[in-house]
Amino acid sequence: MVEATVLEQLLPLMPYMVRAIYEWLLDNGLTPYLLVDVAFVGVQVPNEHAKDNKMILNVHPSAVNKLRIGNDAIECQMRFNGVVRQIFVPIAAILALYSQENGAGLVFSDSDRALTAAQIQKDTQKEAEARSAEMTLTLFRNKTKIKK
């Protein structure tokens, strides 16, 4: 077994698993359902449709618009009672991805989700630091140009 500290240095595995299971379900002619922890920080779904802080989303291409399964989140547009809503689900908020028809799919453990959240947070901090350094460099360059 690989130590958690080693895994935290790698890109998160969970988004790759989500994309793979999603494609596998579609390739088998199944309807992918996403079970989401709506209490997770950053989740943007119509909470009035949640039950016990969980919500099931049909993410079949015919049920969503502008679907993006990124390394940090799943984003799309869905209709709820005829109203188009923007959906944002951090990858670590996904409890399971499975087929409506037979339940085939994958359930993510709490430890998988916690590790993914830690990895994404670390990556986000690195990106913010890089952007900050880039901005400082740009400001420095701009000041240098003004002085000339």
N, C-alpha and C positions, 0 to 999 in steps of 0.2 A: 504494500500500500504506500502511495506517495504522501509525504507529509503535507499538511495544509499550507505551511509557509512556502513550500516549493510551488504549490498550485497557485498561490496568490500572486506569484510573479508571472504567471502565464495569462494569456487572454482567457476570458471566461468560456467554459465549455458549453454551458447551458444554451446560449443563443444558437450555437451550431446544432445542438440536439433538437431544439425547437424547429429550426428550418428543415432538418432532415426528416423528422417525424411528420411535419406538415406536408412535405412533398410526398413522402411515402403514403400517407393517408389519401392524398389526391390521386396518386398513381394507381391506387387500389379502388378508386371510384367511391371513396368514403367521404363523409362530411366531417371536417375537423372542428371539434369543439374545444374551447379554451376555458379552463376553470381558473378564475382569478381571485386573489385575495384583495378585496376592494379596500381593506384597511391599510394596505401597504402604502407607504409614502410615495406620492407622485401619481397614483392611479387616477385616471380621469375617465369615469364611466357614469352613466345615469344611475346614481345610487338608489333611486326609487325602485329599480328592478333587481336589486341585490337582496339576498336572504342570508342571514347569519354571517355577514361580512364576506360572502362569496357570490360570484356571479358567473354564469355560463354564457360564453359568447360564441356564436356560430361564425367562424372565420372562413367559411367556404367562399371562393371567389365570387359566387353569385350573390352572396349576402353582404359583401363589403365593397368599399370603393377606396382606391388609393392605399392599398395595403403595403406596409413596409415592415419587414421583420429585420430589425437592426441588431447590433450587438448589445445595445443598451435598452431597447424597448420595442414594442409592437405598436404601430400607429395605423389607424385607418378611419374611415367614416362608415357609420352604420345607421340604419333607420330603426327608431324605436317609436312605435305608435304613429308611423308616418313622418316623423320628424328626423332629419339627418343630424347626427351627433358626431362630434370628433371624439375618437377613443385613443387613449394613451395608456399603455400598460407596461411598466418597467419589467424587464425580463425576470427579475427576481420575485415579482409578484405572481408569476405563473405557478399555479399548484399542479396543473396537469394539462396535457394536450392529448385528446383521445377522439375516437370515432363515435359519432352519434349512433351509428347502426349496431355496432357490436362491442364498443368499449375498448377496442384495441388502441394502444398508444403508450403514453409514458406519464408516470406520476413522479413529480420532483420532491425529494426529501427536504426537510427543513435545513439540513446541513448543506445540500446543493444550493439552495436558494441563498443562504447566508454567505457562502463562499462567493457566489456570483455577485451579490451585492457589494461585498468587500472588494472584489476585483474591479468592478465597474467604478466604484468610488475612487479607488486608487488610480485607475486610468483617467478619470475625470479630473482629479487633482493634477496629474502629470500634464494633461492637455491645458489646464488653466495656467499652470506654471509656464508652459511653453509659450502660450499666448501672451502672458505678462512679459516674458523675456523679449518676445518679438515686438511688443508694443514699446518697451523701453528702448530697444535698438532703433526702432523707427523714429521715436521722439529724439533720440540722440542724433540720428542722421539729419532730421529736420532742423535741429538747432545748429548743427554744423553747417548746413547749407545757408542758413540765415546769416551766419557770421561772415561768410565769404563775400 
